[in-house]
């Protein structure tokens, strides 16, 4: 999945066409948009991002297009908008599915003409901006419900990139972990070489409702709290280590060479949490009691 995504990013970066990125919240849409900008010939100009859901409808138009003095109450000076700030570079419109129909019409005009009017102005502003938009909802469904303009949709999705949720691309997790640990540790100026195989197994078994954003935040917390250059399971939050289903899934994703280490860890942890109730431990781990007894003996986990 990561290899495919890299190819899509490289292809999108080679041209100035508009891009529409779709996927669940937290799956890394802005990161993909930044990578497209960084690899494009616009990378010496600004990458400007705005979240259309985070700004009130009454304000977002002035943020995007700017305004002149006297355009509305409180406009005591002329101010350029984000389209002008991104001139020559890239403007990222996150959660564009939250844009109102009137705003969609104005965005369409800019995409078609490369020009717009500041609020309260009669002078046309020409801009050369590459627009990348993102949505966490199905825009096609919104078109069917008449809450999104089909002409804007087709203007945006010249290049269409869909990012699956992290739970559907677990094989990407080791690469993502390595990348994020390196980036976060550099930013925090705290050297960390990686995570233990036990941590990797737990991360690969978890369902990640918050997607890549949740993974990034979790790793940052672990790096901050960690006292060595290798992040181990004691730093994992309870939602990862205490989930029974996660324990079972983790065993399916561990590399063969580390399976025994992971298996012993989860058996020991579950025995401790069940006060060494072997019947309950076997039930939680999804194995029969005789198999559990053999593994306890094999890993020297007896009393």
PEMOGI-V785153 format. One record per pair of residues at least 6 apart in sequence whose C-alpha atoms are under 6 Angstrom apart, sorted by sequence separation. I is the first residue (numbers start at 1). J is the second residue. If there is no record, write none. Layout:
i=I j=J
i=I j=J
This chain:
i=37 j=43
i=69 j=75
i=110 j=116
i=142 j=148
i=185 j=191
i=282 j=288
i=69 j=76
i=117 j=124
i=282 j=289
i=69 j=77
i=116 j=124
i=117 j=125
i=69 j=78
i=116 j=125
i=68 j=78
i=115 j=125
i=271 j=281
i=67 j=78
i=115 j=126
i=270 j=281
i=67 j=79
i=114 j=126
i=115 j=127
i=66 j=79
i=114 j=127
i=222 j=235
i=66 j=80
i=66 j=81
i=65 j=81
i=64 j=81
i=63 j=81
i=64 j=82
i=64 j=83
i=13 j=36
i=13 j=39
i=14 j=40
i=9 j=36
i=13 j=40
i=199 j=232
i=170 j=204
i=199 j=233
i=195 j=230
i=193 j=229
i=194 j=230
i=195 j=231
i=196 j=232
i=192 j=229
i=193 j=230
i=48 j=86
i=97 j=135
i=90 j=129
i=94 j=133
i=95 j=134
i=96 j=135
i=46 j=86
i=87 j=127
i=88 j=128
i=89 j=129
i=90 j=130
i=91 j=131
i=92 j=132
i=93 j=133
i=94 j=134
i=95 j=135
i=167 j=207
i=206 j=246
i=87 j=128
i=88 j=129
i=90 j=131
i=92 j=133
i=205 j=246
i=47 j=89
i=49 j=91
i=52 j=94
i=87 j=129
i=45 j=88
i=46 j=89
i=47 j=90
i=48 j=91
i=49 j=92
i=50 j=93
i=51 j=94
i=52 j=95
i=45 j=89
i=51 j=95
i=52 j=96
i=108 j=152
i=205 j=249
i=53 j=98
i=166 j=211
i=205 j=250
i=52 j=98
i=204 j=250
i=42 j=89
i=202 j=250
i=71 j=120
i=201 j=250
i=67 j=118
i=66 j=118
i=67 j=119
i=68 j=120
i=65 j=118
i=201 j=254
i=198 j=262
i=25 j=136
i=22 j=134
i=24 j=136
i=18 j=131
i=19 j=132
i=20 j=133
i=21 j=134
i=22 j=135
i=23 j=136
i=18 j=132
i=20 j=134
i=22 j=136
i=20 j=156
i=19 j=156
i=20 j=157
i=18 j=156
i=19 j=157
i=27 j=165
i=23 j=162
i=18 j=158
i=19 j=159
i=20 j=160
i=21 j=161
i=22 j=162
i=23 j=163
i=19 j=160
i=21 j=162
i=26 j=210
i=27 j=211
i=28 j=212
i=26 j=211
i=27 j=212
i=26 j=212
i=26 j=213
